[in-house]
Amino acid sequence: MHLAVLESFVQKMGSMFAYQSSEVDWCEENYKYSDHVAEFYNTVSNVGFFICAPLMMYLQHPYARERTLAVHLFWLMLIIVGVFSAYYHMTLSYIGQMLDEISILWIIAVAYAIWYPRVHFPNFIKNRHHFITMVFITASVSTLVIFMKPIMNAYILNCTTFHVLYTLKLELKKCPDPRIHRLAVIAVFWWVLAITCWISDRVLCEFWRAINFTYLHSFWHIFITITVVHSTALFTYFDAMYEIPECLPEVQYWPCNSWLLGLPYLAVQSSRKLKKDC
């Protein structure tokens, strides 16, 4: 009897890893370019995560050194999101979908834990340590819930963006810097473009197949990567203005200090250098 239970468990686990065991199949034609990659463009378009995350980790290191090295955890999580997303689209497996969505859930949790402004904490939260505990518990419970209705998870995760937009609106009301307002407009623009691609791929697939253009989800990967870079520049700026204003935080752009051509990041002055100069 125990052997039968074990065999049943192994078969169930094997089915979770099986190709195309996920309930979700994106619009791109499967196995068009490879017998081993279900959605070729949806898989390779994750390369942006692997390029941007190490670059931003390097650019944000001065800020992380002054604020908290936990900032680097966010960029490491972004690489993990890229790995699991690539695996998911390569296999369209149930376990790939779960890993993809759980990694997104936890990178959102990490972002909230590090950057959510203290002034917006609920009244019953006394400090950031308590807030991090609340975020960890919420993310843990949500991880279990994710397995209950997988097809709805992505929609629910995307809804957290509206809370981020609300928080952004509150912060911009207090910010007189026109460069930050412009950065916010650009970040929202990239998010609207990204979410439009995501939704269109899901609900208008027949139309895109009719005109032989089934690659919108791969554009989602590219645009959401750009959105993440711009959004983190905004919230690291707000965070630094609250937590380390003495470091003179300033949004700059790499490789060219122009909002039209560069990727935004937060530059700060070393607190040790500033004390020495004084």
Secondary structure, 3 states (H helix, E strand, C coil): CHHHHHHHHHHHHHHHHCCCCCCCCCCCCCCCCCCCCCCHHHHHCCHHHHHHHHHHHHHCHHHHHHCCCCHHHHHHHHHHHHHHHHHHHHHCCHHHHHHHHHHHHHHHHHHHHHHCCHHHCCCCCCCHHHHHHHHHHHHHHHHHHHCCCHHHHHHHHHHHHHHHHHHHHHHHHCCCCHHHHHHHHHHHHHHHHHHHHHHHHHHCHHHHHHCCCCCHHHHHHHHHHHHHHHHHHHHHHHHHHHHCHHHCCEEEEECCCCCCCCEEEEECCCHHHHHHHC
